Amino acid sequence: MNINPEPQISSLVASRIKGQPLPGGLYTRSDVFQAELEVFFYNHWIYVGLECDVPEPGDVSVIDIGNTSLILLRNEDESIRVVRNVCRHRGSRLLEPGSHIISKLVCPYHQWTYELTGELVYAPHMGLDFDKSCRALKPVNFRSVGGLIYVCLSDNPPADIDNLERVMTERLRPYDIKNTRIAYQTDVIEEGNWKLTIENNRECYHCSANHPELCVSFFEVDFGYDPAVLSDEDREIAIQHGIRYAEQTKAWEAEGYPSAAVEQLSGNATNFRTQRLIISGAGESQTPDATAASAKLMGMLTRKDLGDTHLWGHNSWNHFMCDHAVTSMLIPLAPGKTLVRTKWLVHKDAVEGVDYDLEKLTNVWIATTDQDAKLVARSHDGINDPAYEPGVYSDFTERQLDNFSTWYVERMKAHGY
C-alpha cells in the first residue's frame, strides 16, 4: 500500500497563499506544534503575567510553557525577577505551577537553597572547595511594560520590544497597572490550536451572532462591513461613526491620552496592536450594561469616558478601562489544546461588595471566553476533517487574520522553516 509522506514543515509554510488561512497541517501536526513552541514561545517575546501577580517580597508565580518552567518573583528589595525553575544540582523543579509565598527557593530534592536573587547559598555535602558562585539559578530576559511582564527565553531577544515598551508605557500610565490587584482569574482549556484562538480573537466577523454580552459595549460597525451591501441609512450611520471616532481620538490625544491605532505586525519580530476604542451604550466599561463595575477607578483616574485601550500580541489580548482591566494570555498545551488564562484587575484598594460587584465585573468576559472556546473547538474539528482546504479571508472583517498569517509565515521562515 502506498502511503504518501507528510510534506516538510517548510513546504506547508511556503504553500500558504496570501489572503487565505494557513494549510491544515500547520494547525494539527505534532511536529509543527513543537517547531512553533521553539519559534514563537522560546525565541519571541511573550506575555506571561503581571507585576501584581507578585505584589509583596517573597511572592512567586510559576508559569509552565512547553517543557520550560519560569519563576516570576518579587525580591526583598521590591524588584521583579524571572528565573528558570530548574535546580542547578540535578535539574529538579523547585516549585509547582501556581502561586507561592517563600523566603528562599529550596529544592525539595536535595535542599539546595537559593536567595530570591537566584544566588545559591546552601548546597549540603558538596565539599569545602565547591564553588557556589557559578551555580545561581539561570535568569530570563524580561521587561515590565507598564506592569505587564514579557519574557524571551532566547539569549538574543528581538530588539523591537523597545517599540512596544515605548508605546504602552505611556498609554498604560493612567491605569497604574502596577498598583492593581487580581479580583478574579479563570483558566479555560480550549480544544483547539493556539493559532485558532488568536485568529478568533482578532476578528469580530462572528461577534454579533455569538457574543450578545460583549456586543452591549461594542459598536457593530467596528466589527467591519462591506460598504457595497449597506443601505443608504446604514452607510450614513457608518460614515457618522467614522467621523465621531476621528473627533473623539483627536480630543483624547489633546487631553494627554494617546489613542490612535499603533500597529507593529508583519515585517517585525514583535507583533502587537493597540488603540483606544469608544465603548458603546453607557460608554464606561465592558459590563452587562456598559456602566463601570467598580466605583473606585483605576490609578488616579477621575473620569469614566476614556473608552477601552486594547492591546494584543501573538499570545495575549488586553482591555484597559476606567474601572478595571481584563488581561488574557494563551499557552499552547498540544496541537489541539490551548490554555486561556484571564485575569480581572481592579485598583489595589477596591473592596469586593463595597466598591464593585464581582458578577458584574466578570460577566462579559466569562461569557465571551466560554463562547469563544466552543467556536475554536468547532473550527479545530473542521480543520481536522479531510475535506478542509483554506478558504478566503474577508477584506472587510478579517484583515487582521491575513496580517497574522503573513507574520506567522515570515517568522517561521526566519527560523529556517
N, C-alpha and C positions, 0 to 999 in steps of 0.2 A: 504494500500500500504506500502510495506517495504522500508524504506529509511535507507541506511547504514550510520551511523555517520562517520564524518571525523576522521581520525586517529589523535591521540595526536601528538603534535609537536615533542616530543621526539621520537616517533615511526618513523616519517618521517626522522628525523636526523639520527637515528640508521640504517635506511634502505639503506642509501647511500652506494654504492659499489665502492671501490677504483678503479680508472681508468675510472670511469663514471661520468657524470654530476649529479647534485642533482635531487631528485624527484620533480615532477612538483609542488606539493603543497607548496614547500619552495619558489617558485617564485611568487605564485599567491594569497595565502591566507592572509586575513587581520590580523588574529591573529599572523601569523608568522611575518608579517611586524612589528607589534607592539613589538613583542619579539626582533626582530633584532635591532630596534631603541634602546631598552634598553641595549642590549648586545654590539653591535658594535659602537653605536654612543653616548651612555651615559657612558659606562664603559671602553672604549678603547680610546687611543689617536687618534685624527682625525685632519687632516689639515683643517684650516678654513680661512687662509688669509696670509697676508704679512706685515712686518713692513712698507713697502712703501704704504700700504693702508692708513696709518695714519702718513704722513710724518712730520706734524707740531703739536705742542701742541694745544689741542682742536679739532684735527681731530678725527672723530669717524666713525667706520664701524659696522653696526648691522647685525648679521647673525642669521637667524632662522633655527633650526634643530628640526623637530618634534614639540613638544609643548614647546620646550626650545628656549629662545632668549638670545643671547650674545651680549655684547657691547665690542668691541675691540677699545681701545683709546690710545692716547699718552698724558701723563700727562704734567703738566707745567715744570717738571724737565727733560723732554725728555724721560722718561721711558715709557715702554709699560705696559698696564694693561688690564685684561679681567674681566668683572663683569657681573652678571646676570641682564638682562633687566626687573627687577621686583621691583617696588617701595615697600619699607618696611612698608608702611602705609596700603594700602588695595590691593596691588598687581598689580596695573595698569602698563601697559607697559610705559616706559619712552620715548622711541623713536621708530619710524617705521623702518623697514628694509632698509638698504642702507647707504649712506654716509652722514655725517653731520659735521658741524663746530660749536662748542659750547664753552662757557666759563665755564658753570656749567651744571650739569644734573638736569633739573627741570621737575618734574612730572606735566603733563598738567591737571591732575585731581584736585589735592588739593594743588599744588605748593610746595610740599615738595622738598627741594633743596639739592643737593649733590655736593661736590667738585669732581674734576676729579679723586681724590684718592678713591672715593666711600664714603667718610665721610659725614654723614648727618649734614648740617649746619643750616638748616631753616625748621621748622615744625610749621606753624602758629596755634595758638589757641589750643595748646596741654597742657597748664598749666605750671606753673613755676617749678614744680617738675618732668617734663618729662625728661627722660634721653636719649639724642640723641646719646650718645656714643655707645649704643648697637643696633643701627638701621642703621648701614652702609650697603651699597649695598654688596651683597654676592660675594666674589671673586671666580674666577675659576682657577684651576690649568692650567698653560700653560708653554710652552717652546718656545723660539725663536731659531730655528735650522738654523743657518746661514742666518737669516732673514725670514724664513718660520715659521708661527705661528701654533703650535699644541696645542690643548686643550684636557683635560679629565675632564668630569663632575663628575666623581666619587671622593669620599673622599679618596679612596685608588687606585690611578692610577698605572698602570703597571710600574714597575721599569725599565723594559728593554728599555724604551725610551732613557736611557743613551747611549745605543749602537748606536741608530740612530743619536743622537746628536754628539757623538764622531766621527763617520764615516763621517757624512755630513758637520760638521763644517769645517773640513779640506778640503773636496772636493769642498765646495762652496766658500771658501775664495777668490780665484782668481776672482770670478764673482761679489763680493761685493754687494750681493742682497739688503742689507740694503740701499745702495745708488743707487737704480734704481727708475724708475717711471713707472707707468702703462700707456703704449701707447694706449692700446685698451683692451676692455673687451666685452665678449659675454656671454649671458645666453641662453642655449638651453634646452628645455624640451624634454627629450626622453620618448617615450611612451613604456616604458619597465621597468622591475625590476632593482634595483640598482646593483644586482649581475651580471646581464647580461651585464650591462655597463662595469663593471670591467673585466668580463671574455672576452668580446670583445676586451678590451684594452690590455689584457695580451697575446694575440696570434696574429700572423700575417699570419696565415694559409689563411686568407681571403684577405690579403693586395694586392697581385698582381692583383687580379680580381676586386678590389673595390676602391683602393686608388692610382690612377695614379699620383696625385700631390706629395703624400708622397714618392712614390717609386723612385722619382728622386734622393732623398738624402739617400735612404736606399739600401743596398745590398740584393738582393733577397735570396741569400744563407743564410743570417742571419734570414730569416723567418722560417728556419728549413726545413729538407728534409729527405727523406728515401734513404739512400745510395744505397740500392739494386736496385732502379729503375733508377739510374743515368747512363748516357752514360759514356764511358771512358773519354771523353773530359770534361763533366760536373763534373765528380768525381775529375779530376785533378784540375779543377778550384776551387772546394770546398776545396781541400787539400791546395792549394796555398793560398787561402783566410785565412784559419786557421793559416797558418804559418805567414802570414802578421799580423794578429791580435796579435799573441803572441809576435812578434817582436815590433810592434807599442806600445802595452801595456807596455812592458819592457822599451822601450825608454821614453815614457811619465813618467813612475814612476821614472826613473833615473833622469829626469829633475824636479822632485818635484810635479808632477801632479798625485795623486792617481787615478788608472784607472781600476784595476782588479775588477771583479764582487764580490760584497758582498751581501749575501742573509741571511735574518732572516725571515724564513717562518714558516712552520708547526713546532710544538714543542715550539713556542714562543707566547707571547701575542701580541707584537707589530710587525706587518707584514710590511717588506719593502725589496726592492731590488734596488741596484744601480750598474752601470757600465758605463765606458766611451766607447762610440761606435764610430767607424770610420764612417765618413759621406762619402757617395758615390759621384760620379761625381766630381764637383769642390772641394768638401770636406770641405766647410766652414760653411754652415748653412742650416737649413731646410727651403729653399725658392724655388720658381719655377725653378731656375737654379743652386741651391746649392751653390751660392755665398752669401757673407754676405749682409744682408739687410741694416745694419747701418755702416756707416764709422767710427762712434765713438764706439769703442769696450767696452765691459763690464769691470767694475772695472778698474784695471790698466793693462789689457791685451794689448799686442802689437803684438800678432800673431794670425793667423786665422786657424791654423792646429791642434786645440785641440779637435776636434770632438764634440760629444754630450754626456754630462754627464746626464744620465737619472736616475730618482728616482721615484719609485712608492710605494704606500701603499694601504690600503684597501678602501680609499676614494679619492685617488689622483694619478695623474701622472704628471711628470715634465720633461722638457728638457732644459738644460743649455748649450748655445753655445757661441762662441766668441763674437757675436754681439748682441744677445738678448736671452731671456728665454721665455718659454711657460709653464705656470702652470695651471693645471686643477684640480678642485675638484668636487665631486658629493655630492648632498644632496638628500636623498630619500624623495619623497613627498607623495607617495601612493604605493601600491603593484605593480602597473603598470605605475608609473610615477616618473621620476628622473630628477633633475636639474643638468646640467653640466655647471659649470662656468669656463670660460677660460680667462686668462689674459696674455697679451704680455708685457714683461718688456724690457726696454732699459736703458742705462746709464742715470742718472738723468739729465745730461746736454745735452743729444741728442735732437736735434730740428727736428720736422717733416718737411719734404720738403727741409731740408738742409742736415741733416745727414742721414736721411732714408726716404724711400717711404713707406707709411702705407700699400698700397695694396700688395707690395712685402713682407713686414714684416708678414702680416697676412694670405696671400692667402692659404698656405698649410694647416694650421690647421683649418681655417674656413671650407675649403672644406672637410677635413678629418672628422671633427666633425659632419658636416651635413650628410656625407655618413654613418658614424657610427650610427647616430640616426636612420636612415632608417633600418639598419641591426638589431639593437636592437629591434625596433618595430616589425619587421618580426619574430624575434626569440621569442619575448614575445607572439605574436599571436599564434605561433605554439605550445608553451608550454601550452597555454590555451585550445588547442584542446584536446578532449578526447582521440585521437589517440596517444598523446605524451607518450613516455617512454624514459628514459635516454639511450643515445647511448653509444659510446665508444670513449674515447679521443685518438688522435694520439700520440704515444710515441715520435714522431719526431718533431711535430709542436705545441702540446698542453700540454706539460709537466707542464707549469706554471698554467694551469687551474686545473690540478689534484692537484697541490700543494695548490692552493687557496681553492678548495672544501674540501680538507683534513683539512686545517687550519680552515675553517668555521665550520666544524663538531666538531673539537676539542674545539673551543671557545664556541659553543652552549652547548656542554656537560659540559664544565667547569662552565657554568652559570645555570646548572640544567635542560637543555633541552635534 
